[in-house]
Amino acid sequence: MMDAGQLNLDLHFMAFMDRYSTDDYSSRAANAALTIVDNDDDPSHLLTFLSNMYADDFQPEEGSAYESVSDEQIREQALAAGVSEDVADMLVTDAYSPWLDAVDTYTPKREELFNVTGSLKGSMSTPTVTINGHFWDINQLAFADMTMVDGFLTSVGLDADEVGQE
């Protein structure tokens, strides 16, 4: 849909979840993603990396159940996403931490990114993604009795047979 010009994603990287890990996982993961943004020209690598990081068999639990994730494990997720060895070697950095600190302060104040329903109503959740410039409250799927795919297509105004058409 992005390649066809039907979809534009705005990814809002944040690193405020460090308090739920023992090794600043949130900051390290966000720094890695931003390194890919700045050093890899293929946006599919970033999206695949993010999918890898959020995969059920990779994303660590939060809080007392947290198990440490090494820099090498993050690097492996990038390589699996198609990122080059050269870029993967740059992932262990805190170069973006000052920017992330500023974003972590500013972004949670952006009410247009707040959930409007569900248990997180009035607050942000992570990941926060906007679609074509608009926040889509995924919690509303349950109220509409729709699948994620059907709800998504309805929200962007497309029929299933139109997906991927320029």
N, CA, C and O of each residue as an XYZ file, in Angstrom:
664
protein
N       0.824     -1.187      0.000
C       0.000      0.000      0.000
C       0.873      1.257      0.000
O       0.525      2.262     -0.620
N       2.012      1.191      0.702
C       2.914      2.349      0.687
C       3.526      2.503     -0.703
O       3.616      3.616     -1.221
N       3.946      1.394     -1.306
C       4.538      1.465     -2.637
C       3.548      1.984     -3.670
O       3.942      2.628     -4.642
N       2.262      1.706     -3.463
C       1.230      2.161     -4.396
C       0.784      3.594     -4.112
O      -0.043      4.136     -4.845
N       1.315      4.210     -3.065
C       0.935      5.572     -2.725
C      -0.393      5.666     -1.984
O      -0.973      6.748     -1.889
N      -0.881      4.545     -1.458
C      -2.151      4.533     -0.738
C      -1.991      4.779      0.755
O      -2.975      5.006      1.459
N      -0.768      4.734      1.232
C      -0.560      4.757      2.660
C       0.739      5.483      2.985
O       1.761      5.276      2.330
N       0.686      6.327      3.996
C       1.865      7.010      4.507
C       1.878      6.809      6.017
O       0.944      7.210      6.711
N       2.944      6.185      6.522
C       3.057      5.950      7.957
C       3.989      6.973      8.584
O       5.031      7.306      8.020
N       3.614      7.462      9.738
C       4.490      8.291     10.557
C       4.781      7.473     11.803
O       3.873      7.152     12.570
N       6.035      7.141     12.002
C       6.433      6.357     13.160
C       6.945      7.304     14.234
O       7.786      8.160     13.961
N       6.451      7.157     15.432
C       6.806      8.037     16.541
C       7.677      7.255     17.527
O       7.173      6.666     18.483
N       8.987      7.259     17.283
C       9.909      6.526     18.155
C      10.006      7.214     19.499
O      10.129      8.435     19.595
N       9.947      6.390     20.538
C      10.068      6.886     21.894
C      10.875      5.865     22.692
O      11.031      4.718     22.275
N      11.381      6.294     23.836
C      12.211      5.402     24.644
C      11.862      5.499     26.125
O      12.739      5.377     26.981
N      10.604      5.713     26.423
C      10.200      5.920     27.813
C       9.993      4.627     28.594
O       9.668      4.673     29.781
N      10.173      3.487     27.956
C       9.902      2.209     28.620
C      11.134      1.618     29.309
O      11.081      0.483     29.783
N      12.238      2.361     29.373
C      13.444      1.841     30.022
C      13.188      1.388     31.456
O      13.835      0.459     31.939
N      12.266      2.028     32.124
C      12.006      1.694     33.532
C      11.461      0.272     33.695
O      11.443     -0.262     34.804
N      11.016     -0.342     32.590
C      10.485     -1.704     32.654
C      11.530     -2.752     32.279
O      11.205     -3.933     32.154
N      12.785     -2.328     32.097
C      13.867     -3.254     31.779
C      15.032     -3.007     32.729
O      15.042     -2.032     33.480
N      15.995     -3.888     32.684
C      17.187     -3.740     33.519
C      18.379     -3.244     32.714
O      19.468     -3.067     33.261
N      18.180     -3.015     31.405
C      19.315     -2.690     30.541
C      18.990     -1.620     29.499
O      19.577     -1.609     28.417
N      18.057     -0.721     29.820
C      17.686      0.371     28.907
C      17.287     -0.138     27.524
O      17.644      0.453     26.505
N      16.549     -1.234     27.506
C      16.144     -1.847     26.237
C      15.428     -0.860     25.318
O      15.717     -0.808     24.122
N      14.514     -0.092     25.857
C      13.723      0.829     25.041
C      14.626      1.830     24.316
O      14.463      2.063     23.118
N      15.564      2.412     25.035
C      16.494      3.375     24.423
C      17.394      2.709     23.395
O      17.650      3.272     22.331
N      17.874      1.512     23.710
C      18.749      0.822     22.767
C      17.996      0.443     21.494
O      18.530      0.573     20.393
N      16.752     -0.025     21.645
C      15.952     -0.404     20.480
C      15.615      0.820     19.629
O      15.686      0.758     18.401
N      15.250      1.925     20.268
C      14.928      3.148     19.523
C      16.164      3.711     18.827
O      16.079      4.156     17.683
N      17.309      3.694     19.507
C      18.549      4.142     18.873
C      18.879      3.273     17.658
O      19.324      3.787     16.632
N      18.669      1.978     17.769
C      18.925      1.077     16.642
C      18.005      1.411     15.467
O      18.457      1.486     14.324
N      16.720      1.612     15.745
C      15.775      1.951     14.669
C      16.156      3.262     13.994
O      16.116      3.367     12.768
N      16.519      4.251     14.784
C      16.895      5.553     14.217
C      18.202      5.464     13.434
O      18.385      6.190     12.457
N      19.102      4.594     13.846
C      20.325      4.364     13.072
C      19.970      3.799     11.700
O      20.553      4.196     10.692
N      19.020      2.879     11.663
C      18.569      2.325     10.379
C      17.938      3.421      9.535
O      18.209      3.512      8.337
N      17.101      4.254     10.143
C      16.467      5.362      9.410
C      17.517      6.223      8.727
O      17.365      6.575      7.557
N      18.574      6.563      9.439
C      19.596      7.477      8.922
C      20.613      6.833      7.991
O      21.307      7.542      7.262
N      20.720      5.504      7.997
C      21.816      4.875      7.270
C      21.407      3.786      6.285
O      22.274      3.174      5.661
N      20.131      3.531      6.132
C      19.653      2.488      5.220
C      18.555      3.099      4.347
O      17.553      3.600      4.857
N      18.753      3.052      3.045
C      17.827      3.710      2.118
C      16.582      2.895      1.792
O      15.708      3.384      1.076
N      16.475      1.685      2.289
C      15.327      0.826      1.979
C      14.349      0.838      3.149
O      14.620      0.211      4.173
N      13.212      1.540      3.025
C      12.272      1.618      4.156
C      11.712      0.268      4.567
O      11.271      0.108      5.705
N      11.719     -0.706      3.667
C      11.207     -2.027      4.050
C      12.103     -2.666      5.112
O      11.627     -3.466      5.918
N      13.401     -2.321      5.120
C      14.295     -2.855      6.151
C      13.874     -2.355      7.526
O      13.854     -3.126      8.486
N      13.542     -1.082      7.629
C      13.104     -0.533      8.907
C      11.805     -1.188      9.362
O      11.684     -1.594     10.517
N      10.844     -1.292      8.465
C       9.553     -1.869      8.848
C       9.698     -3.330      9.255
O       9.047     -3.782     10.197
N      10.546     -4.065      8.549
C      10.770     -5.464      8.918
C      11.503     -5.550     10.254
O      11.184     -6.405     11.081
N      12.479     -4.673     10.470
C      13.175     -4.632     11.758
C      12.173     -4.394     12.889
O      12.213     -5.084     13.907
N      11.285     -3.429     12.715
C      10.291     -3.143     13.752
C       9.382     -4.338     13.988
O       9.062     -4.661     15.131
N       8.967     -4.991     12.918
C       8.155     -6.210     13.066
C       8.915     -7.273     13.840
O       8.353     -7.946     14.704
N      10.195     -7.420     13.528
C      11.025     -8.395     14.237
C      11.121     -8.060     15.724
O      11.045     -8.947     16.574
N      11.288     -6.778     16.029
C      11.443     -6.358     17.421
C      10.161     -6.560     18.236
O      10.223     -6.827     19.436
N       9.000     -6.432     17.582
C       7.717     -6.592     18.267
C       7.164     -8.014     18.180
O       6.090     -8.290     18.714
N       7.879     -8.910     17.519
C       7.397    -10.287     17.359
C       7.227    -10.964     18.717
O       8.012    -10.740     19.639
N       6.207    -11.781     18.824
C       5.922    -12.471     20.082
C       7.116    -13.282     20.588
O       7.321    -13.404     21.795
N       7.898    -13.833     19.664
C       9.029    -14.655     20.091
C      10.305    -13.847     20.337
O      11.364    -14.422     20.588
N      10.206    -12.491     20.266
C      11.380    -11.674     20.532
C      11.128    -10.590     21.583
O      11.920    -10.449     22.515
N      10.065     -9.840     21.456
C       9.843     -8.708     22.363
C       9.836     -9.186     23.809
O       9.076    -10.087     24.164
N      10.677     -8.588     24.641
C      10.742     -9.030     26.037
C       9.519     -8.586     26.839
O       8.835     -7.622     26.496
N       9.276     -9.319     27.907
C       8.233     -8.937     28.854
C       8.678     -7.664     29.577
O       9.867     -7.347     29.620
N       7.727     -6.956     30.132
C       8.051     -5.748     30.890
C       8.024     -6.065     32.381
O       7.386     -7.026     32.811
N       8.718     -5.253     33.155
C       8.679     -5.368     34.608
C       9.488     -6.533     35.140
O      10.568     -6.837     34.634
N       8.952     -7.188     36.174
C       9.706     -8.230     36.873
C       9.977     -9.453     36.000
O      10.889    -10.222     36.303
N       9.217     -9.655     34.934
C       9.434    -10.795     34.036
C      10.444    -10.479     32.922
O      10.715    -11.323     32.068
N      10.995     -9.261     32.936
C      11.933     -8.856     31.885
C      13.176     -9.732     31.883
O      13.771     -9.994     32.928
N      13.561    -10.183     30.679
C      14.811    -10.906     30.482
C      15.664    -10.074     29.543
O      15.200     -9.648     28.485
N      16.894     -9.847     29.923
C      17.794     -8.966     29.198
C      17.923     -9.365     27.722
O      17.958    -10.546     27.376
N      17.991     -8.348     26.878
C      18.202     -8.514     25.437
C      19.553     -7.897     25.119
O      19.802     -6.734     25.434
N      20.417     -8.673     24.498
C      21.761     -8.180     24.209
C      21.765     -7.302     22.962
O      20.850     -7.353     22.140
N      22.811     -6.502     22.844
C      23.008     -5.709     21.628
C      23.118     -6.629     20.417
O      22.636     -6.294     19.335
N      23.742     -7.772     20.595
C      23.889     -8.727     19.488
C      22.525     -9.252     19.046
O      22.304     -9.444     17.850
N      21.617     -9.485     19.971
C      20.273     -9.946     19.600
C      19.543     -8.873     18.788
O      18.842     -9.193     17.828
N      19.700     -7.620     19.163
C      19.092     -6.527     18.390
C      19.724     -6.478     17.006
O      19.026     -6.324     16.005
N      21.038     -6.608     16.951
C      21.768     -6.622     15.673
C      21.260     -7.756     14.776
O      21.074     -7.558     13.575
N      21.036     -8.934     15.348
C      20.534    -10.075     14.577
C      19.158     -9.781     13.982
O      18.862    -10.204     12.864
N      18.316     -9.057     14.727
C      16.995     -8.698     14.197
C      17.139     -7.761     12.992
O      16.375     -7.855     12.032
N      18.112     -6.868     13.050
C      18.360     -5.957     11.928
C      18.866     -6.712     10.716
O      18.403     -6.482      9.599
N      19.814     -7.611     10.931
C      20.341     -8.401      9.814
C      19.235     -9.242      9.180
O      19.165     -9.361      7.957
N      18.376     -9.823     10.009
C      17.254    -10.619      9.491
C      16.283     -9.764      8.688
O      15.552    -10.276      7.840
N      16.276     -8.454      8.958
C      15.390     -7.525      8.238
C      16.005     -7.067      6.916
O      15.356     -6.364      6.141
N      17.247     -7.460      6.657
C      17.887     -7.063      5.407
C      18.868     -5.923      5.532
O      19.438     -5.487      4.531
N      19.079     -5.427      6.745
C      20.029     -4.347      6.968
C      21.436     -4.882      6.705
O      21.740     -6.022      7.056
N      22.285     -4.077      6.098
C      23.651     -4.505      5.783
C      24.474     -4.679      7.057
O      24.140     -4.137      8.110
N      25.548     -5.440      6.939
C      26.479     -5.631      8.062
C      27.020     -4.284      8.544
O      27.145     -4.052      9.747
N      27.340     -3.391      7.589
C      27.897     -2.087      7.955
C      26.932     -1.294      8.832
O      27.340     -0.712      9.838
N      25.654     -1.270      8.453
C      24.664     -0.548      9.251
C      24.424     -1.275     10.572
O      24.312     -0.641     11.621
N      24.346     -2.593     10.519
C      24.131     -3.365     11.749
C      25.257     -3.133     12.746
O      25.025     -3.151     13.955
N      26.466     -2.918     12.258
C      27.599     -2.649     13.147
C      27.486     -1.292     13.840
O      28.170     -1.058     14.836
N      26.639     -0.393     13.334
C      26.471      0.937     13.922
C      25.330      1.002     14.937
O      25.134      2.040     15.570
N      24.577     -0.079     15.103
C      23.350     -0.034     15.896
C      23.569      0.239     17.378
O      22.709      0.840     18.021
N      24.677     -0.179     17.923
C      24.927      0.024     19.349
C      25.442      1.445     19.533
O      26.637      1.713     19.410
N      24.520      2.342     19.828
C      24.841      3.759     19.944
C      23.856      4.425     20.887
O      22.768      3.906     21.137
N      24.238      5.549     21.393
C      23.284      6.380     22.125
C      23.221      7.762     21.475
O      22.821      8.743     22.102
N      23.623      7.814     20.206
C      23.684      9.081     19.476
C      22.340      9.800     19.418
O      22.295     11.029     19.356
N      21.263      9.053     19.438
C      19.930      9.653     19.307
C      19.258      9.881     20.660
O      18.129     10.368     20.712
N      19.934      9.536     21.750
C      19.326      9.652     23.082
C      18.892     11.069     23.442
O      17.812     11.230     24.010
N      19.683     12.114     23.139
C      19.184     13.470     23.450
C      17.885     13.787     22.689
O      16.972     14.399     23.242
N      17.813     13.371     21.440
C      16.597     13.588     20.648
C      15.449     12.785     21.243
O      14.335     13.294     21.364
N      15.710     11.533     21.616
C      14.667     10.702     22.216
C      14.177     11.291     23.532
O      12.981     11.243     23.822
N      15.080     11.842     24.325
C      14.667     12.486     25.578
C      13.697     13.637     25.306
O      12.702     13.798     26.012
N      13.995     14.431     24.282
C      13.107     15.550     23.930
C      11.761     15.037     23.441
O      10.716     15.571     23.813
N      11.785     14.004     22.609
C      10.540     13.423     22.086
C       9.722     12.815     23.214
O       8.501     12.961     23.250
N      10.395     12.133     24.138
C       9.685     11.517     25.267
C       8.983     12.556     26.133
O       7.977     12.259     26.777
N       9.514     13.773     26.145
C       8.881     14.860     26.892
C       7.735     15.476     26.111
O       6.676     15.749     26.676
N       7.934     15.698     24.809
C       6.955     16.408     23.991
C       5.809     15.520     23.500
O       4.644     15.895     23.630
N       6.118     14.369     22.948
C       5.100     13.548     22.279
C       3.939     13.154     23.190
O       2.792     13.217     22.747
N       4.178     12.750     24.442
C       3.029     12.383     25.295
C       2.052     13.527     25.559
O       0.960     13.297     26.079
N       2.427     14.741     25.211
C       1.530     15.885     25.382
C       0.677     16.130     24.141
O      -0.182     17.011     24.148
N       0.904     15.362     23.079
C       0.172     15.544     21.823
C      -1.142     14.776     21.889
O      -1.180     13.575     21.620
N      -2.196     15.455     22.241
C      -3.491     14.813     22.452
C      -4.015     14.102     21.205
O      -4.794     13.156     21.319
N      -3.597     14.546     20.014
C      -4.059     13.882     18.790
C      -3.518     12.455     18.672
O      -3.959     11.696     17.809
N      -2.568     12.088     19.531
C      -2.007     10.739     19.533
C      -2.543      9.892     20.695
O      -2.073      8.775     20.907
N      -3.515     10.409     21.445
C      -4.077      9.687     22.581
C      -5.118      8.676     22.113
O      -5.832      8.909     21.138
N      -5.194      7.559     22.817
C      -6.279      6.611     22.602
C      -7.584      7.297     23.005
O      -7.637      8.013     24.004
N      -8.626      7.070     22.221
C      -9.914      7.690     22.535
C     -10.889      6.706     23.155
O     -11.978      7.094     23.577
N     -10.511      5.439     23.213
C     -11.350      4.415     23.841
C     -10.442      3.421     24.562
O      -9.217      3.535     24.511
N     -11.043      2.465     25.222
C     -10.297      1.374     25.849
C      -9.656      1.759     27.171
O      -9.845      2.863     27.681
N      -8.894      0.817     27.711
C      -8.292      1.011     29.032
C      -7.216      2.086     29.029
O      -6.875      2.614     30.088
N      -6.678      2.421     27.873
C      -5.654      3.464     27.778
C      -6.214      4.793     27.279
O      -5.465      5.655     26.820
N      -7.535      4.957     27.370
C      -8.174      6.192     26.928
C      -7.499      7.398     27.593
O      -7.266      7.410     28.801
N      -7.195      8.402     26.782
C      -6.590      9.615     27.287
C      -5.080      9.543     27.439
O      -4.464     10.458     27.985
N      -4.480      8.458     26.958
C      -3.027      8.332     27.036
C      -2.502      7.708     25.746
O      -3.259      7.199     24.919
N      -1.202      7.766     25.609
C      -0.556      7.154     24.449
C      -0.280      5.691     24.739
O      -0.257      5.265     25.894
N      -0.073      4.934     23.685
C       0.400      3.566     23.816
C       1.550      3.396     22.840
O       1.774      4.236     21.968
N       2.260      2.321     22.996
C       3.392      2.077     22.120
C       3.220      0.725     21.453
O       2.855     -0.243     22.120
N       3.470      0.635     20.176
C       3.951      1.717     19.318
C       2.817      2.666     18.945
O       1.658      2.259     18.858
N       3.154      3.908     18.730
C       2.204      4.885     18.227
C       2.503      5.084     16.743
O       3.603      5.487     16.367
N       1.526      4.800     15.924
C       1.677      4.936     14.478
C       0.491      5.740     13.964
O      -0.652      5.478     14.339
N       0.760      6.704     13.117
C      -0.337      7.405     12.460
C      -0.388      6.952     11.016
O       0.636      6.632     10.411
N      -1.576      6.930     10.480
C      -1.811      6.476      9.113
C      -2.378      7.639      8.333
O      -3.427      8.186      8.672
N      -1.667      8.011      7.280
C      -2.067      9.150      6.459
C      -2.323     10.382      7.325
O      -3.247     11.156      7.076
N      -1.476     10.543      8.356
C      -1.542     11.719      9.208
C      -2.549     11.659     10.332
O      -2.703     12.632     11.069
N      -3.243     10.537     10.486
C      -4.285     10.435     11.504
C      -4.032      9.241     12.415
O      -3.648      8.167     11.953
N      -4.252      9.439     13.715
C      -4.155      8.352     14.675
C      -5.379      7.461     14.519
O      -6.512      7.939     14.473
N      -5.134      6.170     14.439
C      -6.230      5.210     14.333
C      -6.307      4.452     15.646
O      -5.370      3.744     16.014
N      -7.421      4.598     16.355
C      -7.610      3.947     17.644
C      -8.064      2.504     17.408
O      -9.236      2.237     17.143
N      -7.117      1.596     17.511
C      -7.384      0.189     17.234
C      -8.405     -0.409     18.203
O      -9.035     -1.421     17.897
N      -8.568      0.223     19.380
C      -9.547     -0.265     20.360
C     -10.961     -0.251     19.808
O     -11.812     -1.007     20.277
N     -11.224      0.589     18.826
C     -12.575      0.719     18.287
C     -13.002     -0.495     17.457
O     -14.185     -0.639     17.148
N     -12.063     -1.364     17.093
C     -12.417     -2.562     16.330
C     -13.427     -3.422     17.079
O     -14.371     -3.937     16.480
N     -13.234     -3.577     18.368
C     -14.138     -4.410     19.157
C     -15.554     -3.844     19.144
O     -16.527     -4.596     19.075
N     -15.669     -2.512     19.210
C     -16.990     -1.888     19.194
C     -17.676     -2.071     17.848
O     -18.899     -2.189     17.784
N     -16.902     -2.097     16.779
C     -17.461     -2.225     15.434
C     -17.610     -3.682     15.014
O     -18.139     -3.960     13.937
N     -17.151     -4.618     15.847
C     -17.182     -6.042     15.536
C     -16.536     -6.310     14.176
O     -17.118     -6.961     13.309
N     -15.312     -5.787     14.014
C     -14.576     -5.931     12.758
C     -13.218     -6.567     13.023
O     -12.646     -6.433     14.105
N     -12.721     -7.261     12.009
C     -11.347     -7.755     12.085
C     -10.412     -6.572     11.918
O     -10.837     -5.500     11.486
N      -9.148     -6.756     12.254
C      -8.182     -5.684     12.108
C      -8.070     -5.260     10.641
O      -8.034     -4.067     10.342
N      -8.016     -6.228      9.735
C      -7.874     -5.910      8.314
C      -9.093     -5.140      7.816
O      -8.945     -4.110      7.158
N     -10.301     -5.629      8.123
C     -11.506     -4.939      7.672
C     -11.614     -3.538      8.272
O     -11.979     -2.591      7.576
N     -11.302     -3.407      9.551
C     -11.349     -2.099     10.197
C     -10.336     -1.140      9.612
O     -10.621      0.041      9.416
N      -9.155     -1.654      9.336
C      -8.115     -0.819      8.746
C      -8.534     -0.340      7.362
O      -8.438      0.849      7.059
N      -8.998     -1.258      6.523
C      -9.410     -0.866      5.172
C     -10.566      0.122      5.206
O     -10.601      1.064      4.415
N     -11.501     -0.083      6.104
C     -12.611      0.866      6.242
C     -12.085      2.232      6.653
O     -12.541      3.255      6.142
N     -11.120      2.253      7.580
C     -10.618      3.532      8.074
C      -9.842      4.315      7.021
O      -9.819      5.545      7.060
N      -9.211      3.623      6.090
C      -8.483      4.333      5.026
C      -9.311      4.457      3.757
O      -8.849      5.022      2.766
N     -10.534      3.933      3.781
C     -11.459      4.119      2.661
C     -11.169      3.261      1.445
O     -11.362      3.710      0.315
N     -10.711      2.041      1.652
C     -10.416      1.155      0.536
C     -11.182     -0.148      0.658
O     -11.431     -0.635      1.760
N     -11.556     -0.710     -0.493
C     -12.066     -2.068     -0.529
C     -10.889     -3.004     -0.684
O      -9.837     -2.600     -1.178
N     -11.051     -4.254     -0.268
C      -9.949     -5.212     -0.307
C      -9.363     -5.359     -1.704
O      -8.153     -5.535     -1.849
N     -10.199     -5.289     -2.732
C      -9.701     -5.469     -4.097
C      -8.925     -4.238     -4.620
O      -8.339     -4.292     -5.701
N      -8.925     -3.153     -3.869
C      -8.202     -1.948     -4.269
C      -6.799     -1.874     -3.647
O      -6.010     -1.006     -4.016
N      -6.491     -2.753     -2.731
C      -5.218     -2.718     -2.035
C      -4.068     -2.916     -3.041
O      -4.070     -3.854     -3.838
N      -3.111     -2.022     -2.975
C      -1.937     -2.118     -3.818
C      -2.056     -1.497     -5.191
O      -1.104     -1.528     -5.971
N      -3.217     -0.931     -5.502
C      -3.391     -0.273     -6.794
C      -2.954      1.181     -6.669
O      -3.342      1.876     -5.729
N      -2.139      1.639     -7.628
C      -1.685      3.031     -7.577
C      -2.845      3.986     -7.778
O      -2.653      5.201     -7.767
